Amino acid sequence: MWLAMVKDELGEDLQINWRSFALEQVNSTHGDNWKAWEQGSDYVSRGLWALRGGVAHDNRGHHP
């Protein structure tokens, strides 16, 4: 995998900060002002609930 090659090159200096993003937003044809996450509860989405779940998980902190 290319990421392993980068780690081999950079060693322990490599730091990765993964971020969530909505493919639905990126692939939208609704225009620049439309935001997938601002749609009402009646909006049918294939991925926003999964994104919201991941964000909620990240926001809960790292408690044992």
mmCIF file as gemmi writes it, N, C-alpha and C atoms, coordinates in Angstrom:
data_model
loop_
_atom_site.group_PDB
_atom_site.id
_atom_site.type_symbol
_atom_site.label_atom_id
_atom_site.label_alt_id
_atom_site.label_comp_id
_atom_site.label_asym_id
_atom_site.label_entity_id
_atom_site.label_seq_id
_atom_site.pdbx_PDB_ins_code
_atom_site.Cartn_x
_atom_site.Cartn_y
_atom_site.Cartn_z
_atom_site.occupancy
_atom_site.B_iso_or_equiv
_atom_site.pdbx_formal_charge
_atom_site.auth_seq_id
_atom_site.auth_asym_id
_atom_site.pdbx_PDB_model_num
ATOM 1 N N . MET Axp A 1 ? 0.843 -1.177 0 1 0 ? 1 A 1
ATOM 2 C CA . MET Axp A 1 ? 0 0 0 1 0 ? 1 A 1
ATOM 3 C C . MET Axp A 1 ? 0.889 1.241 0 1 0 ? 1 A 1
ATOM 4 N N . TRP Axp A 2 ? 0.444 2.281 -0.683 1 0 ? 2 A 1
ATOM 5 C CA . TRP Axp A 2 ? 1.262 3.49 -0.806 1 0 ? 2 A 1
ATOM 6 C C . TRP Axp A 2 ? 1.533 4.147 0.537 1 0 ? 2 A 1
ATOM 7 N N . LEU Axp A 3 ? 0.604 4.007 1.48 1 0 ? 3 A 1
ATOM 8 C CA . LEU Axp A 3 ? 0.807 4.621 2.79 1 0 ? 3 A 1
ATOM 9 C C . LEU Axp A 3 ? 1.961 3.961 3.534 1 0 ? 3 A 1
ATOM 10 N N . ALA Axp A 4 ? 2.119 2.663 3.371 1 0 ? 4 A 1
ATOM 11 C CA . ALA Axp A 4 ? 3.25 1.956 3.982 1 0 ? 4 A 1
ATOM 12 C C . ALA Axp A 4 ? 4.567 2.438 3.388 1 0 ? 4 A 1
ATOM 13 N N . MET Axp A 5 ? 4.577 2.721 2.097 1 0 ? 5 A 1
ATOM 14 C CA . MET Axp A 5 ? 5.799 3.236 1.469 1 0 ? 5 A 1
ATOM 15 C C . MET Axp A 5 ? 6.143 4.628 2.003 1 0 ? 5 A 1
ATOM 16 N N . VAL Axp A 6 ? 5.128 5.439 2.222 1 0 ? 6 A 1
ATOM 17 C CA . VAL Axp A 6 ? 5.364 6.769 2.786 1 0 ? 6 A 1
ATOM 18 C C . VAL Axp A 6 ? 5.918 6.635 4.194 1 0 ? 6 A 1
ATOM 19 N N . LYS Axp A 7 ? 5.362 5.72 4.987 1 0 ? 7 A 1
ATOM 20 C CA . LYS Axp A 7 ? 5.854 5.512 6.354 1 0 ? 7 A 1
ATOM 21 C C . LYS Axp A 7 ? 7.289 5.011 6.34 1 0 ? 7 A 1
ATOM 22 N N . ASP Axp A 8 ? 7.619 4.136 5.409 1 0 ? 8 A 1
ATOM 23 C CA . ASP Axp A 8 ? 9.006 3.672 5.29 1 0 ? 8 A 1
ATOM 24 C C . ASP Axp A 8 ? 9.94 4.841 5.014 1 0 ? 8 A 1
ATOM 25 N N . GLU Axp A 9 ? 9.479 5.788 4.224 1 0 ? 9 A 1
ATOM 26 C CA . GLU Axp A 9 ? 10.295 6.948 3.871 1 0 ? 9 A 1
ATOM 27 C C . GLU Axp A 9 ? 10.418 7.939 5.025 1 0 ? 9 A 1
ATOM 28 N N . LEU Axp A 10 ? 9.299 8.212 5.71 1 0 ? 10 A 1
ATOM 29 C CA . LEU Axp A 10 ? 9.285 9.239 6.753 1 0 ? 10 A 1
ATOM 30 C C . LEU Axp A 10 ? 9.528 8.697 8.158 1 0 ? 10 A 1
ATOM 31 N N . GLY Axp A 11 ? 9.317 7.407 8.334 1 0 ? 11 A 1
ATOM 32 C CA . GLY Axp A 11 ? 9.506 6.807 9.654 1 0 ? 11 A 1
ATOM 33 C C . GLY Axp A 11 ? 8.469 7.303 10.644 1 0 ? 11 A 1
ATOM 34 N N . GLU Axp A 12 ? 8.897 7.477 11.877 1 0 ? 12 A 1
ATOM 35 C CA . GLU Axp A 12 ? 7.987 7.881 12.941 1 0 ? 12 A 1
ATOM 36 C C . GLU Axp A 12 ? 7.541 9.338 12.827 1 0 ? 12 A 1
ATOM 37 N N . ASP Axp A 13 ? 8.124 10.095 11.907 1 0 ? 13 A 1
ATOM 38 C CA . ASP Axp A 13 ? 7.71 11.486 11.704 1 0 ? 13 A 1
ATOM 39 C C . ASP Axp A 13 ? 6.343 11.59 11.024 1 0 ? 13 A 1
ATOM 40 N N . LEU Axp A 14 ? 5.88 10.48 10.455 1 0 ? 14 A 1
ATOM 41 C CA . LEU Axp A 14 ? 4.592 10.485 9.769 1 0 ? 14 A 1
ATOM 42 C C . LEU Axp A 14 ? 3.462 10.58 10.79 1 0 ? 14 A 1
ATOM 43 N N . GLN Axp A 15 ? 2.629 11.586 10.647 1 0 ? 15 A 1
ATOM 44 C CA . GLN Axp A 15 ? 1.449 11.742 11.486 1 0 ? 15 A 1
ATOM 45 C C . GLN Axp A 15 ? 0.241 11.881 10.572 1 0 ? 15 A 1
ATOM 46 N N . ILE Axp A 16 ? -0.775 11.087 10.842 1 0 ? 16 A 1
ATOM 47 C CA . ILE Axp A 16 ? -1.978 11.097 10.01 1 0 ? 16 A 1
ATOM 48 C C . ILE Axp A 16 ? -3.148 11.578 10.851 1 0 ? 16 A 1
ATOM 49 N N . ASN Axp A 17 ? -3.892 12.51 10.317 1 0 ? 17 A 1
ATOM 50 C CA . ASN Axp A 17 ? -5.089 13.015 10.961 1 0 ? 17 A 1
ATOM 51 C C . ASN Axp A 17 ? -6.262 12.745 10.018 1 0 ? 17 A 1
ATOM 52 N N . TRP Axp A 18 ? -6.936 11.615 10.214 1 0 ? 18 A 1
ATOM 53 C CA . TRP Axp A 18 ? -8.038 11.235 9.342 1 0 ? 18 A 1
ATOM 54 C C . TRP Axp A 18 ? -9.229 12.138 9.601 1 0 ? 18 A 1
ATOM 55 N N . ARG Axp A 19 ? -9.912 12.53 8.552 1 0 ? 19 A 1
ATOM 56 C CA . ARG Axp A 19 ? -11.097 13.381 8.646 1 0 ? 19 A 1
ATOM 57 C C . ARG Axp A 19 ? -12.244 12.75 7.872 1 0 ? 19 A 1
ATOM 58 N N . SER Axp A 20 ? -13.435 12.901 8.402 1 0 ? 20 A 1
ATOM 59 C CA . SER Axp A 20 ? -14.633 12.43 7.709 1 0 ? 20 A 1
ATOM 60 C C . SER Axp A 20 ? -15.093 13.485 6.71 1 0 ? 20 A 1
ATOM 61 N N . PHE Axp A 21 ? -15.657 13.029 5.635 1 0 ? 21 A 1
ATOM 62 C CA . PHE Axp A 21 ? -16.285 13.948 4.695 1 0 ? 21 A 1
ATOM 63 C C . PHE Axp A 21 ? -17.408 13.206 3.985 1 0 ? 21 A 1
ATOM 64 N N . ALA Axp A 22 ? -18.35 13.954 3.491 1 0 ? 22 A 1
ATOM 65 C CA . ALA Axp A 22 ? -19.531 13.365 2.861 1 0 ? 22 A 1
ATOM 66 C C . ALA Axp A 22 ? -19.34 13.294 1.35 1 0 ? 22 A 1
ATOM 67 N N . LEU Axp A 23 ? -19.249 12.092 0.828 1 0 ? 23 A 1
ATOM 68 C CA . LEU Axp A 23 ? -19.187 11.929 -0.626 1 0 ? 23 A 1
ATOM 69 C C . LEU Axp A 23 ? -20.427 12.515 -1.286 1 0 ? 23 A 1
ATOM 70 N N . GLU Axp A 24 ? -21.534 12.447 -0.573 1 0 ? 24 A 1
ATOM 71 C CA . GLU Axp A 24 ? -22.776 13.004 -1.103 1 0 ? 24 A 1
ATOM 72 C C . GLU Axp A 24 ? -22.625 14.503 -1.37 1 0 ? 24 A 1
ATOM 73 N N . GLN Axp A 25 ? -21.885 15.185 -0.52 1 0 ? 25 A 1
ATOM 74 C CA . GLN Axp A 25 ? -21.637 16.614 -0.72 1 0 ? 25 A 1
ATOM 75 C C . GLN Axp A 25 ? -20.708 16.831 -1.906 1 0 ? 25 A 1
ATOM 76 N N . VAL Axp A 26 ? -19.651 16.054 -1.963 1 0 ? 26 A 1
ATOM 77 C CA . VAL Axp A 26 ? -18.661 16.19 -3.032 1 0 ? 26 A 1
ATOM 78 C C . VAL Axp A 26 ? -19.283 15.912 -4.4 1 0 ? 26 A 1
ATOM 79 N N . ASN Axp A 27 ? -20.156 14.916 -4.456 1 0 ? 27 A 1
ATOM 80 C CA . ASN Axp A 27 ? -20.758 14.509 -5.724 1 0 ? 27 A 1
ATOM 81 C C . ASN Axp A 27 ? -22.07 15.232 -6.037 1 0 ? 27 A 1
ATOM 82 N N . SER Axp A 28 ? -22.462 16.17 -5.204 1 0 ? 28 A 1
ATOM 83 C CA . SER Axp A 28 ? -23.744 16.856 -5.358 1 0 ? 28 A 1
ATOM 84 C C . SER Axp A 28 ? -23.796 17.684 -6.644 1 0 ? 28 A 1
ATOM 85 N N . THR Axp A 29 ? -24.979 17.719 -7.216 1 0 ? 29 A 1
ATOM 86 C CA . THR Axp A 29 ? -25.228 18.577 -8.377 1 0 ? 29 A 1
ATOM 87 C C . THR Axp A 29 ? -26.174 19.721 -8.009 1 0 ? 29 A 1
ATOM 88 N N . HIS Axp A 30 ? -26.357 19.954 -6.696 1 0 ? 30 A 1
ATOM 89 C CA . HIS Axp A 30 ? -27.302 20.96 -6.207 1 0 ? 30 A 1
ATOM 90 C C . HIS Axp A 30 ? -26.722 22.369 -6.157 1 0 ? 30 A 1
ATOM 91 N N . GLY Axp A 31 ? -25.452 22.548 -6.45 1 0 ? 31 A 1
ATOM 92 C CA . GLY Axp A 31 ? -24.839 23.874 -6.399 1 0 ? 31 A 1
ATOM 93 C C . GLY Axp A 31 ? -23.965 24.054 -5.168 1 0 ? 31 A 1
ATOM 94 N N . ASP Axp A 32 ? -23.18 25.11 -5.178 1 0 ? 32 A 1
ATOM 95 C CA . ASP Axp A 32 ? -22.201 25.347 -4.116 1 0 ? 32 A 1
ATOM 96 C C . ASP Axp A 32 ? -22.817 25.664 -2.761 1 0 ? 32 A 1
ATOM 97 N N . ASN Axp A 33 ? -23.997 26.249 -2.737 1 0 ? 33 A 1
ATOM 98 C CA . ASN Axp A 33 ? -24.607 26.645 -1.467 1 0 ? 33 A 1
ATOM 99 C C . ASN Axp A 33 ? -25.349 25.517 -0.77 1 0 ? 33 A 1
ATOM 100 N N . TRP Axp A 34 ? -25.626 24.418 -1.466 1 0 ? 34 A 1
ATOM 101 C CA . TRP Axp A 34 ? -26.345 23.285 -0.893 1 0 ? 34 A 1
ATOM 102 C C . TRP Axp A 34 ? -25.411 22.476 -0.016 1 0 ? 34 A 1
ATOM 103 N N . LYS Axp A 35 ? -25.832 22.166 1.201 1 0 ? 35 A 1
ATOM 104 C CA . LYS Axp A 35 ? -25.037 21.362 2.128 1 0 ? 35 A 1
ATOM 105 C C . LYS Axp A 35 ? -25.844 20.134 2.529 1 0 ? 35 A 1
ATOM 106 N N . ALA Axp A 36 ? -25.296 18.972 2.314 1 0 ? 36 A 1
ATOM 107 C CA . ALA Axp A 36 ? -25.995 17.725 2.611 1 0 ? 36 A 1
ATOM 108 C C . ALA Axp A 36 ? -26.389 17.65 4.08 1 0 ? 36 A 1
ATOM 109 N N . TRP Axp A 37 ? -25.509 18.1 4.963 1 0 ? 37 A 1
ATOM 110 C CA . TRP Axp A 37 ? -25.755 17.988 6.402 1 0 ? 37 A 1
ATOM 111 C C . TRP Axp A 37 ? -26.752 19.02 6.923 1 0 ? 37 A 1
ATOM 112 N N . GLU Axp A 38 ? -27.167 19.96 6.082 1 0 ? 38 A 1
ATOM 113 C CA . GLU Axp A 38 ? -28.164 20.951 6.485 1 0 ? 38 A 1
ATOM 114 C C . GLU Axp A 38 ? -29.577 20.573 6.046 1 0 ? 38 A 1
ATOM 115 N N . GLN Axp A 39 ? -29.739 19.416 5.417 1 0 ? 39 A 1
ATOM 116 C CA . GLN Axp A 39 ? -31.047 18.997 4.934 1 0 ? 39 A 1
ATOM 117 C C . GLN Axp A 39 ? -31.898 18.512 6.104 1 0 ? 39 A 1
ATOM 118 N N . GLY Axp A 40 ? -33.203 18.639 5.947 1 0 ? 40 A 1
ATOM 119 C CA . GLY Axp A 40 ? -34.138 18.23 6.992 1 0 ? 40 A 1
ATOM 120 C C . GLY Axp A 40 ? -34.19 16.722 7.175 1 0 ? 40 A 1
ATOM 121 N N . SER Axp A 41 ? -34.896 16.299 8.212 1 0 ? 41 A 1
ATOM 122 C CA . SER Axp A 41 ? -34.979 14.873 8.531 1 0 ? 41 A 1
ATOM 123 C C . SER Axp A 41 ? -35.73 14.088 7.461 1 0 ? 41 A 1
ATOM 124 N N . ASP Axp A 42 ? -36.49 14.77 6.613 1 0 ? 42 A 1
ATOM 125 C CA . ASP Axp A 42 ? -37.21 14.087 5.539 1 0 ? 42 A 1
ATOM 126 C C . ASP Axp A 42 ? -36.34 13.851 4.3 1 0 ? 42 A 1
ATOM 127 N N . TYR Axp A 43 ? -35.13 14.403 4.302 1 0 ? 43 A 1
ATOM 128 C CA . TYR Axp A 43 ? -34.22 14.218 3.171 1 0 ? 43 A 1
ATOM 129 C C . TYR Axp A 43 ? -33.678 12.79 3.185 1 0 ? 43 A 1
ATOM 130 N N . VAL Axp A 44 ? -33.815 12.095 2.075 1 0 ? 44 A 1
ATOM 131 C CA . VAL Axp A 44 ? -33.348 10.715 1.968 1 0 ? 44 A 1
ATOM 132 C C . VAL Axp A 44 ? -31.891 10.719 1.526 1 0 ? 44 A 1
ATOM 133 N N . SER Axp A 45 ? -31.048 10.12 2.344 1 0 ? 45 A 1
ATOM 134 C CA . SER Axp A 45 ? -29.615 10.098 2.079 1 0 ? 45 A 1
ATOM 135 C C . SER Axp A 45 ? -29.087 8.678 2.223 1 0 ? 45 A 1
ATOM 136 N N . ARG Axp A 46 ? -28.11 8.343 1.413 1 0 ? 46 A 1
ATOM 137 C CA . ARG Axp A 46 ? -27.508 7.015 1.517 1 0 ? 46 A 1
ATOM 138 C C . ARG Axp A 46 ? -26.372 6.971 2.523 1 0 ? 46 A 1
ATOM 139 N N . GLY Axp A 47 ? -25.811 8.115 2.902 1 0 ? 47 A 1
ATOM 140 C CA . GLY Axp A 47 ? -24.637 8.056 3.743 1 0 ? 47 A 1
ATOM 141 C C . GLY Axp A 47 ? -24.557 9.027 4.9 1 0 ? 47 A 1
ATOM 142 N N . LEU Axp A 48 ? -25.499 9.958 4.996 1 0 ? 48 A 1
ATOM 143 C CA . LEU Axp A 48 ? -25.377 10.967 6.049 1 0 ? 48 A 1
ATOM 144 C C . LEU Axp A 48 ? -25.516 10.389 7.451 1 0 ? 48 A 1
ATOM 145 N N . TRP Axp A 49 ? -26.375 9.393 7.637 1 0 ? 49 A 1
ATOM 146 C CA . TRP Axp A 49 ? -26.508 8.818 8.982 1 0 ? 49 A 1
ATOM 147 C C . TRP Axp A 49 ? -25.23 8.111 9.4 1 0 ? 49 A 1
ATOM 148 N N . ALA Axp A 50 ? -24.571 7.457 8.474 1 0 ? 50 A 1
ATOM 149 C CA . ALA Axp A 50 ? -23.283 6.826 8.793 1 0 ? 50 A 1
ATOM 150 C C . ALA Axp A 50 ? -22.241 7.887 9.133 1 0 ? 50 A 1
ATOM 151 N N . LEU Axp A 51 ? -22.227 8.977 8.384 1 0 ? 51 A 1
ATOM 152 C CA . LEU Axp A 51 ? -21.304 10.074 8.669 1 0 ? 51 A 1
ATOM 153 C C . LEU Axp A 51 ? -21.592 10.671 10.04 1 0 ? 51 A 1
ATOM 154 N N . ARG Axp A 52 ? -22.86 10.909 10.336 1 0 ? 52 A 1
ATOM 155 C CA . ARG Axp A 52 ? -23.23 11.45 11.65 1 0 ? 52 A 1
ATOM 156 C C . ARG Axp A 52 ? -22.822 10.496 12.771 1 0 ? 52 A 1
ATOM 157 N N . GLY Axp A 53 ? -22.999 9.208 12.549 1 0 ? 53 A 1
ATOM 158 C CA . GLY Axp A 53 ? -22.584 8.223 13.55 1 0 ? 53 A 1
ATOM 159 C C . GLY Axp A 53 ? -21.09 8.257 13.789 1 0 ? 53 A 1
ATOM 160 N N . GLY Axp A 54 ? -20.322 8.373 12.729 1 0 ? 54 A 1
ATOM 161 C CA . GLY Axp A 54 ? -18.869 8.456 12.872 1 0 ? 54 A 1
ATOM 162 C C . GLY Axp A 54 ? -18.429 9.713 13.587 1 0 ? 54 A 1
ATOM 163 N N . VAL Axp A 55 ? -19.07 10.826 13.276 1 0 ? 55 A 1
ATOM 164 C CA . VAL Axp A 55 ? -18.743 12.088 13.95 1 0 ? 55 A 1
ATOM 165 C C . VAL Axp A 55 ? -19.118 12.001 15.425 1 0 ? 55 A 1
ATOM 166 N N . ALA Axp A 56 ? -20.274 11.428 15.731 1 0 ? 56 A 1
ATOM 167 C CA . ALA Axp A 56 ? -20.679 11.267 17.131 1 0 ? 56 A 1
ATOM 168 C C . ALA Axp A 56 ? -19.68 10.396 17.877 1 0 ? 56 A 1
ATOM 169 N N . HIS Axp A 57 ? -19.216 9.343 17.243 1 0 ? 57 A 1
ATOM 170 C CA . HIS Axp A 57 ? -18.215 8.476 17.863 1 0 ? 57 A 1
ATOM 171 C C . HIS Axp A 57 ? -16.934 9.247 18.141 1 0 ? 57 A 1
ATOM 172 N N . ASP Axp A 58 ? -16.484 10.027 17.175 1 0 ? 58 A 1
ATOM 173 C CA . ASP Axp A 58 ? -15.267 10.823 17.359 1 0 ? 58 A 1
ATOM 174 C C . ASP Axp A 58 ? -15.427 11.855 18.468 1 0 ? 58 A 1
ATOM 175 N N . ASN Axp A 59 ? -16.62 12.414 18.603 1 0 ? 59 A 1
ATOM 176 C CA . ASN Axp A 59 ? -16.86 13.467 19.588 1 0 ? 59 A 1
ATOM 177 C C . ASN Axp A 59 ? -17.044 12.952 21.008 1 0 ? 59 A 1
ATOM 178 N N . ARG Axp A 60 ? -17.185 11.649 21.173 1 0 ? 60 A 1
ATOM 179 C CA . ARG Axp A 60 ? -17.431 11.124 22.513 1 0 ? 60 A 1
ATOM 180 C C . ARG Axp A 60 ? -16.175 11.078 23.365 1 0 ? 60 A 1
ATOM 181 N N . GLY Axp A 61 ? -15.027 11.274 22.765 1 0 ? 61 A 1
ATOM 182 C CA . GLY Axp A 61 ? -13.779 11.253 23.527 1 0 ? 61 A 1
ATOM 183 C C . GLY Axp A 61 ? -13.193 9.857 23.58 1 0 ? 61 A 1
ATOM 184 N N . HIS Axp A 62 ? -12.064 9.756 24.208 1 0 ? 62 A 1
ATOM 185 C CA . HIS Axp A 62 ? -11.36 8.469 24.28 1 0 ? 62 A 1
ATOM 186 C C . HIS Axp A 62 ? -11.316 7.981 25.717 1 0 ? 62 A 1
ATOM 187 N N . HIS Axp A 63 ? -12.482 7.675 26.243 1 0 ? 63 A 1
ATOM 188 C CA . HIS Axp A 63 ? -12.57 7.179 27.61 1 0 ? 63 A 1
ATOM 189 C C . HIS Axp A 63 ? -12.532 5.659 27.594 1 0 ? 63 A 1
ATOM 190 N N . PRO Axp A 64 ? -11.847 5.072 28.535 1 0 ? 64 A 1
ATOM 191 C CA . PRO Axp A 64 ? -11.795 3.592 28.579 1 0 ? 64 A 1
ATOM 192 C C . PRO Axp A 64 ? -13.125 2.965 28.913 1 0 ? 64 A 1
